[in-house]
Amino acid sequence: VRGYYLSTNMLRYVVCFFILFSVIQCAIIFQEAFTDYSFLDRFAEQYSWNDHNPTGEKDHFKIVNFGGKNVLNISLFYNDLTFEQGSPTLPRSEIREKKYAIPNNVDLEVTWNWYLEHYVDNYWFCFMQLFMDTAPNIMLRWELGQYLLYTAHGHVVLSGNIKSDIGRWINWRVVFNLSTDSSKGYVTVYKDGQSIGSFRGQTAISGISSSYFKQGIYTQHEVHAQDTTTLVSNLVFSSV
């Protein structure tokens, strides 16, 4: 009887473990550690159009060993041009999802580890976007001496100073719902586990049902870029 009791309880523990494991797995939509170049299966690279060759690509995007583990190094240079010849946009080095994978009206979150290795004072740039067909729904930016949460229908100043963030790993977490319904849309930004600002209201642009994720360095307001380098690892998209 005792043996049967133990076996039954062990079976229950095993079943509970697998149920819990399945729930956790189902919550993760996709993840990318950036330990090798397999990230290119999901992401395309956008960078200075005149450097679209193997050497130029590795100058802007490369897997490097940093602190004993592989991470993605993203670099932008002072003389970089727009990612397409004749584009009215500004210089950037960004990775973007190849497909529109982020649906509207769903509670989601994205987290990643970010290291600002090199930065030139007074340079303004965007380092994360949730982008629809022709314009961003959500952006995280550093400009005018402050972190800024940009949405299609409002801006929020976030706490923190980029000068104190140079040379250290930061965990960013953005919890959001892209919605044209102002009663459902929201964005909350966390930095190293602490909420640093949020927005509630319309977060999606009418007529677009899904968006895609972008990460990197995208110049804001200035024609010329500045030499900037970031490291990225452990990107995870999941449902809330």
C-alpha positions in Angstrom: 0.0 0.0 0.0 2.8 2.4 1.0 4.6 1.7 -2.3 1.4 2.3 -4.2 0.9 5.6 -2.3 4.4 6.8 -3.1 4.1 5.8 -6.8 0.8 7.6 -7.1 2.2 10.8 -5.5 5.3 10.6 -7.7 3.1 10.3 -10.7 1.1 13.4 -9.6 4.3 15.4 -9.2 5.5 14.3 -12.6 2.1 15.2 -14.2 2.1 18.6 -12.4 5.7 19.3 -13.5 4.9 18.7 -17.2 1.7 20.7 -17.0 3.6 23.6 -15.5 6.4 23.2 -18.0 3.9 23.2 -20.9 2.3 26.4 -19.6 5.6 28.2 -19.3 6.6 27.0 -22.8 3.3 28.1 -24.3 3.8 31.6 -22.8 7.0 32.2 -24.7 6.3 33.3 -28.3 10.0 33.4 -29.4 13.4 34.0 -27.9 16.8 34.7 -29.3 20.1 34.5 -27.3 22.3 36.0 -30.1 25.0 33.4 -29.4 25.5 32.8 -33.2 24.4 34.0 -36.6 21.2 31.9 -36.6 19.4 35.1 -35.5 19.4 36.0 -39.2 16.8 33.3 -39.8 14.3 35.6 -38.0 15.8 39.1 -38.4 17.0 41.2 -41.3 19.7 43.9 -40.9 19.2 47.5 -41.8 22.4 49.6 -42.1 24.3 52.1 -44.2 23.4 51.3 -47.9 27.0 51.9 -49.2 28.4 49.2 -46.8 26.2 46.3 -48.1 29.1 43.9 -48.5 30.5 41.2 -46.2 33.0 43.5 -44.6 30.5 46.3 -44.0 28.0 43.8 -42.6 30.5 42.5 -40.0 31.5 46.1 -39.1 27.8 46.8 -38.2 26.6 43.4 -36.9 28.8 40.7 -35.4 28.7 38.0 -32.7 31.4 38.7 -30.1 32.5 37.1 -26.9 32.0 39.5 -24.1 32.5 38.5 -20.5 32.8 34.9 -21.4 29.6 34.6 -23.5 28.6 35.4 -27.0 26.4 38.4 -27.7 25.3 40.6 -30.6 27.5 43.7 -31.2 25.6 46.4 -33.1 27.6 49.5 -34.3 26.8 52.7 -36.0 29.4 55.1 -37.4 29.6 58.8 -37.9 29.8 58.6 -41.7 27.0 56.0 -42.1 24.2 56.8 -44.5 20.6 55.8 -44.6 19.8 52.0 -45.0 18.4 52.6 -48.5 19.8 55.0 -51.1 17.5 58.0 -51.3 15.6 57.1 -48.2 14.2 60.2 -46.3 15.0 58.5 -43.0 18.1 58.9 -40.9 21.2 56.6 -40.4 20.7 53.4 -38.4 22.0 50.0 -37.6 19.0 47.9 -36.7 17.8 44.4 -36.8 14.1 43.9 -37.7 11.8 40.9 -37.8 11.2 39.6 -41.3 7.5 39.0 -40.6 4.8 40.9 -38.8 4.7 38.8 -35.7 3.1 41.0 -33.1 -0.7 41.0 -33.0 -3.0 43.8 -31.8 -5.2 43.4 -28.7 -3.0 40.9 -26.9 -1.2 41.4 -23.6 2.5 40.9 -24.4 6.0 41.6 -23.1 9.5 41.8 -24.5 12.7 41.6 -22.5 16.3 41.9 -23.5 19.7 42.6 -22.0 21.4 45.7 -23.3 25.0 47.1 -22.9 25.9 50.6 -24.1 29.6 50.2 -24.9 30.3 53.5 -26.7 28.3 56.7 -26.8 29.0 60.3 -27.9 27.5 63.0 -25.7 24.4 64.8 -27.0 23.7 62.1 -29.7 20.0 61.2 -29.8 18.9 57.8 -30.9 16.1 55.1 -30.7 17.1 51.7 -29.5 13.8 49.7 -29.7 10.7 49.9 -31.9 7.4 48.1 -32.4 6.8 49.0 -36.0 3.7 48.7 -38.2 3.6 49.0 -41.9 4.8 52.6 -42.4 5.4 54.1 -38.9 6.3 53.0 -35.3 3.6 52.2 -32.8 6.1 52.3 -29.9 9.7 53.5 -29.6 12.2 53.8 -26.7 14.6 56.7 -27.3 17.3 58.8 -25.7 16.9 62.4 -26.7 17.0 65.9 -25.2 18.9 64.5 -22.2 16.2 62.0 -21.2 14.8 58.6 -21.9 11.5 58.8 -23.8 8.7 56.4 -24.4 7.1 57.3 -27.7 3.7 56.0 -28.8 1.7 56.8 -31.9 -0.6 58.9 -29.7 1.5 60.3 -26.8 4.9 60.6 -25.3 6.1 59.8 -21.7 9.4 60.9 -20.2 11.1 57.9 -18.5 13.4 58.2 -15.5 17.1 57.6 -15.8 20.2 59.0 -17.4 22.1 57.4 -20.2 25.5 58.6 -18.9 25.1 56.4 -15.8 24.2 53.5 -18.0 27.3 53.4 -20.2 29.5 50.3 -19.6 27.0 48.2 -17.7 24.4 45.5 -18.5 20.8 46.7 -18.3 17.7 44.5 -18.5 14.8 46.2 -20.3 11.3 44.9 -20.1 8.3 46.4 -22.0 4.8 45.2 -21.2 2.2 46.3 -23.7 -1.0 45.9 -25.6 -1.2 47.3 -29.1 -4.7 48.5 -29.5 -6.7 51.2 -31.3 -9.1 51.1 -28.3 -7.8 53.7 -25.9 -9.4 51.7 -23.0 -7.2 48.7 -23.8 -3.9 50.0 -25.0 -1.0 50.5 -22.6 2.8 50.4 -22.4 4.8 50.0 -19.2 8.6 50.2 -19.3 10.8 48.4 -16.7 14.6 48.9 -16.3 16.4 46.4 -14.1 13.1 45.3 -12.7 11.9 48.8 -11.7 9.0 50.6 -13.5 10.3 53.8 -15.0 7.2 55.0 -16.8 3.9 54.0 -18.5 1.3 55.2 -21.0 -2.4 54.3 -21.3 -4.4 55.0 -24.4 -4.4 54.2 -28.1 -1.1 52.4 -28.9 -1.8 51.2 -32.4 -2.6 53.0 -35.6 -5.9 52.3 -37.2 -6.0 49.9 -40.2 -2.9 47.8 -39.1 -3.5 44.5 -37.4 0.1 43.5 -36.5 3.6 44.9 -36.1 7.2 43.7 -35.9 10.1 44.2 -33.5 13.2 46.3 -34.2 16.3 46.6 -32.0 19.5 48.6 -32.5 20.6 52.2 -33.0 18.5 54.7 -35.1 19.5 58.3 -35.3 16.9 60.9 -34.2 16.6 64.5 -35.4 20.2 64.8 -36.7 21.4 64.2 -40.3 24.7 62.7 -39.1 25.1 59.7 -36.8 27.7 59.4 -34.1 30.0 56.4 -33.3 27.8 54.2 -31.1 28.1 50.6 -30.0 25.6 48.5 -28.1 25.6 44.8 -27.1 22.4 42.8 -27.0 21.5 39.3 -25.6 18.6 37.2 -24.3 15.7 38.7 -26.2 12.4 37.0 -25.2 8.9 37.7 -26.4 6.1 36.2 -24.3 2.4 36.5 -23.5 1.4 38.1 -20.2 
